[in-house]
Structure formats: structure tokens, C-alpha cells
Amino acid sequence: MTVSDPYLFKDRFEYDPDLGFRARAYFRSAPGIMGEGDDGTITNRFGFNDRDYSLTKEPGTFRILVVGDSFGWAGGLKANYTALLEQMFEKRDQSHKVDVVNTGYQGTHTGEQLLMLKKFGLQYKPDLVILGFFAGNDFFDADPNRKRIIVNGCFVDINRQHEHRLFGYPIIFQSRLLVFLDQKYELSREAKQAKKEAQEWAAANGQPVPTKSLSQEKFYQLERSYLQFLDTKSSAARFGQNTDYIFRSIREMNDLLRARNIKFMVAIYPDSTQVTPQLFDTLVTKFGLNREDYDLNLAQDQLRTFLISKQIPYLDLLETFRAEEAKHDLYLLHDPHWNKAGNELAAQKLFQYLNQSADGQKLMAR
């Protein structure tokens, strides 16, 4: 399995010695993989969920590069918030004068996205970089020693300080066969359960079968894990190292871009538990939590304090999503990603910020 890995395993992701993994170039995904509007995505030359932009900008074009995680994939190529944002600029200008390049990098946090920016993102020569920060897990996952690699089509987390390679390929000290069988079985079982629940929900609500990548139980377990960062009694002790690592990564990203005269801002995306009181109530009851131990604003508060101290412009979508979620769903069914309405709202708020606010207009100044 080690020898045949590069030749036989041609799934969506491939090993990258610098990043650990990345999506394959020009890979077509199955329809509906990432939610409403996803009719099957074909990745670009670098494996991103976007078309191929020329690495040389057209004269008179302003180029925005959006860095982030799987929120850059929800909705697919045409219905993701980055594509919608570009369409809004086209409508404003009555022509194409603003590129919005989507470099969302699935399964990553800011530290890993910084590596991607250095390797691929800067090749686009952007005028403005927007870091999309997911408050749900970007602090939670930010182990400074983690390197997530792909072997035989399976994700394995290794310690980046003790990485081993043979002829340029990663060596892991566990059975690749067992890893493969375990992950493929779990993915198959989870997909089957998620599909069954989606069909049952559609039948009960008289609606089309929704995209649903997680079972209800798996989704609740995931959101419960995210809540650990928001536990005021233990967050600082458990995640202080993660928080410091994220702040160092943002500071390095800011310094890197400033040295190249590229403007920088952060867009903060809320988790569904933060904006849906019913979901938080369900988690409290299901897992026997003490609701008084949790501050649902904690991630945003810490990040905003840091960004203000470094004079980094930001847009926090927490209160906007809370207000809109009370009217209609913004997230996919039992999935932490946005549905069509969520992508549209994020694009609209980013467009308004860049168009109408004083800070946004400075960022867009040529």
C-alpha cells in the first residue's frame, strides 16, 4: 500500500509534502457533496473550488483572495459565497472589474492556511486578502504540532516534528490497511445513515431530500466538541497554546502581506450552535452540560481583541447570523456549513462592508 499509494489512490485529495494534503487539480466531485447548489465541482490548477484565474491580472482589475477552510466549498463552484461576492461586484460595475479568488482549503486552520497562502495564494498577486475564520473549530483544531496528511485516500494526523518520508512519500508507523478499512467503513456507515435521515426528514416535511453529509448523532458529537473551546472554566488551560498559535499565524500573515503592499482583513464566521438557541439547548440536555459554564461569544471576543490590538480590519458576522437565523435556516441540515441562504447572507454582508464602510473602502482603494 505504501508503494502503490501515488499510483492507485486517485481520490479527491493527494499528499503534499509542504501542506500535508490538498485537493487534486481538475478533480470532479460528485454532485451535492457540499450542499445546495453544488452540481459537482471541478477544481482548478491548484485544487481550489474555483475557476482558473490568470496569474497575471488584467489591467484595471482589483483582485481579492479569500483564504479559509471548507466554508469555501459549501454550495459548490457557483453558489459559494465567494462566487456570489464576485457576482455582486459585477452587477455593481456592470462589467468584470473585481476578481474574487477562492482558495478555501478544507480541513485546515489558520496556521495551515498560512502555508497554503505562501505556496499558492501569493501567485495570484492579490490586492486584498480576506481570511475567513470559522469560530467553530479554528481555535479548537489549531494544534501547532499537527500535520494532517493523506495516505491511501485516508487522513492521518502526525506530529510535524517527527515526520518521516521514504523517496519523498510519507511513512506512518501503523498499519495502512487497518487505517484504510477503518476510515472507509466509518465513512460508508455514516453516509448511509445520513442519507436515511435526509429521506425521512424530506418525507416528514414534504420537501426535497436535502444534502446531508453527517448523521444527526455525528453532528451533535461534532458540535459538542466545538463547545469545549467555549467552556469558560477550562478553555484557557486547554486551548491557550492553540490560541497563541492562531494569533502568531494571523500576525505572520499580516506582516507577510504588508511587506508586499497587499491589504488584509479577517471575516469571522459563526458556528451554528452560537446562532441557534434550540441547538445549544439540545446539546445541553443531551450531554448533561451546565449552560452557565459556556460563553457562546468567547471565540469572537478573543479574536476581536487581538485584531483590534494589531489594527487589522475585520467583519464579525455573529450578530447578523443570529438575527437572520431566527427567521430562517442558514445552515445545512445537521451540518456546520451554510446552505444557500447562509452563503447569500455572508456574500451580501461582505459586499456591504467593502462597499459602504470606511474601513472597507480603504481596503478596496486602488
N, C-alpha and C positions, 0 to 999 in steps of 0.2 A: 504493500500500500504506500510506503514511503517513496519507492522508485517510480511507481505508476501515477502518483498524485498529479503532476503537471500535465499528464497526457490523457488520463481517463476521466478526471473530475472537472467537468466544464460547467458547473453550476453558476449561479448568479455572481458569486464572489470568488476572488482569487487572492492568493498570497501576495503581499507586497513587503519587501524587506524593510522599508522605511516606516510604513504606516501600519503594518501588520496584516491588513487586508484592504481590499477595495472592490467595488463593483466592476465587472468586466466591461470593456469598451464595446459599444454597439450590441449589447445584450438585450434581447426582447423578453420582458417578463410576461407572465400570464395576466390576462385581464382581471381587474378587480383586486389585485394584490394589495394596493394601498388606498382603497376606499373609493368613494363616489367620484365618478368622472374618469377613473383610471381604465382606459380601454387597452391597456398593455403598453408598457413603456419601453422605448429603445434608448439605451444610454448613449452618451456622446463619447468622444475620443478618450476622455479621462474617466469614464464610468459614471458621470453625473446624470441626474434626471433633468436633462435639458438638451436643446439642440446644440449643434456645433457653432459656436461663435468664432469668427476670425480672431486670431491672437493679435492682429493689428486692427485697432479701432478705425471705424470710418470717420473721416473728418467731420467735426461738429457734433459727434456723438458723445454723450455722457454715459459712463459705464459704472453700474452698481454691481458689486459682487456680494452675494448673500452666502454667508458661511453658517453652517448649523448641522443638525442631526437629521433624523428621519422625518421631521416636520417638512423638510424639503422634498419629500417623496409623496406624502399623502395627497390624493387626488390625481396623481399621475402627471404626465407631461403638460397637459393643457389646463388643468383645474387646480394646480398647486398655487399657493398664494403668491409665489414669486412670478409665475406666468401671468396671473391676474394683475399684479402690480405693473408689469410691463405694458399690459393692455390698457391700463388706466392712463399711463403716460402717453401712449399712442393716441388715445382719444382726446387727451388734453391738447396735444401738439398737432393733431390732425396729420401726423406722419411719424415715422420711427426716428426719434432723436435720443431715446434713453434705452440702453441695454440693461436688462436685469438678469445677470448670470447666476444660475442656481448651482451652488457647489455643496448642497446638503450631503452629509457623509454619515450614513446610517450606523447606529450602534456605537456612537462616539460621544465624548465630552469635549469641552473647550481645549484642553491640553492636546488632545489628538487632532482636533480641527486646526490647531496652530501648525502642526506638522504638514497637514494637507495644504494649508494656505501657502506655506513655503515651497512645497514641491510642485503644486499645480496652480493654485489660485492666482499667484502673482504673475503667472504667464499671461493672464488676460489683461494686465495693465489697467486695473480699475481706477476710477476716480474716487469712489466711495466704497468702503466695505461695511456691511451690516452683519454683525454677529447675532444670530438667533439663538438665544439662551433659553433652554427648557427648564423651568423651575422644578419640574417633577423629579428629574434624575440627574441633571448635570453636576450638581454638587455630590449627590449620592454615589455616583459611579466613578468619581474622579480620584481613584487610587493612583498616586504618582508612579507606582511601580508596575501598574498593569499594562500589558501589551496584549491586545486581542488579535490573535492570528487565525488563519483559516487553514485547516488540513483536511484533505479528502472531503471537501464540501462541508466541514463542521467547524464551528467556532470553539477555540480553546484559549483561555486566558493564561498567560505565562508571566513570569517576572522578567521585566525588560532588562534587569541587571544580570540575569543568568540565562540569556538566550543562546541556544546552540544551533548551528547550521552545518550541513554537510553538502558540499558542492552548491552552495547558495540556497539550499532548501532547509526549512526548519525541522529540528529534531525534537520530539516530545517524549518524555520518559513515562509513557503509559501506552497501553495497547490502542493503536489506531483503530483496530477492528471493533473493540468494545466501545470506543468513543463514537464511532460511526453508527453502530447498531443502536446504541442508547439514544443518540440525538434523533436519528431518523424515526425510530419507534415513537418517541415522545412527540415529535412534530406531526406525525401521521395521526396519532391518537388525539392530539389537541385540535388539529384541523377537522377531524371527523366530528368531534363534539361541538366545535364552534359552528360548523355547517348545520348540524342538527338543531342547535338552539336558534340560529338565524331563521331557519324554516319554520320553527314553532312560533317565533315572535311574529313573523310575517302572517302566518295563518291566524293568530290571535288578534292582530291589529288590522287585518285587511290591507296590508301594504306589500310592496315588492320585497323580495328577500334581500336584506341589506348585506353589505360587505362586513364580515366579522372575522377578524384574524385570531381572536382569543376567545376561549370559553369564559363563561361568567366567573367560574371559580379561579381560573388563572388570572383574570383581570383583577379580581378582588385581592388576590395574593400580591400582585404587582403593585397595586395602589397602597396596600398595607406596607410594603417595603419602602415606598417613597415617603410615607408618613414618618418614618424613623428620623429623617433629617429635620422634621418639623417638631420633634419632641423637645420641648424647652429644657427638660431635666437632663437629657443625655446628649443632645446634638453637638454641643461644643466639644465634649470629651471624645465622642466617637468620630466626628467628622471634621475636626479642626484642621487636620493635615490635608484633607480633601479641599476644604475651603481655601486654605493658603495656596494650594497648588492651582486652583482655578484663578485666584486673583493674580498670581505670578504669570499665568498664561495670558490673561487679558492684558496685563501691563506690558508683557513682551510683544503681544500682538499690536498694541497701541504704539509702542516705540518703533517696531518694525515698519509700520505703515507711515508713521510721522516722518521717519528718515527718508521715505520715498515720496513725500508730499501727497500721500493718499489719506483722505479723510476717513474717520472711523466713528461708528456708533453701535450701540447694543440695543436689540429689541428683546424684551423679556416676555416669554410665553408661559402662561399659567397652566398648571395641571388641572385635570377635570375635577379632582377632589377639592381643589381650592375654590372652584366656582360653582359647584353643585352641592348645596347643603344636604340633599337627600342621600347622595353618595357618601358623604362624610358620616351621616347618621348610620347608614348601613354598615360601614366599616367599624364604627364604634361598637355597635351591637354585635356584629358577627365575631369580632376578635376580642371583645371584652375590654375595650380601651377606656381610659379616663379622658374624656374630651377636654378637660381643663389642662391637661399636660401638653396640648398641641396649640401652636400658633401658626395658623394657616398662611400668615403673611411673612413668616420668618425668612424664607429664601429670598423673596423680593426685597425685604428690608435690608438684609445684609449686603446684597448685591448693589442696591441703590446707594447705600452709604459709601461703598467702595468707589463706585463710578463717580459720584459727586466729588469725593476727595481727589480723584485723578482728573477731574474736569472732562470726563468722557460723556458725550451726549447719549441719552437713552430714551426709549419709549417702553413704558410698562403697561401691558395690556390686561392686567389683573382685574381692575375695577370695571373696565369696559366689558370684558367677558362675563363678569358676574352679573352685570345688568342685563346683558343680552341673553345669557343662559336661562334667566328667569322667564324669558318669553318663548324661547325655542331652543332645541338641542343644537349645540355647536361641535359636539364630538361624536365620533362613530360609536355604534352600539358596542359597549363593553370593549372599548379600545381607547387608548390615551391620545390618539391623533384626531385632528379636526375633520369634520365632514365638510360638505360643500359650503354650508353657511359659515362655518368656522374659518375656512380658507378665505372666503369673501370678506369676512369682517376684518381679519388680520391684514389683508391687502388694502382694504379701504382705510384703516387707521394708519398704516404706514404711509400711504399716499397723502393723506391729510397732514400728517406730521411733516413730511418732506416738502409739501407744497405750501402749507399755511403757517407753520410755527416759525418763530425767528431762528431757533437752532436748526431746524430742518432746512430752511432757505440758505443758511450759511453752508450747510453740508453740500447743497446742490449748486452752489455758486461755482461757475466755471473759472 
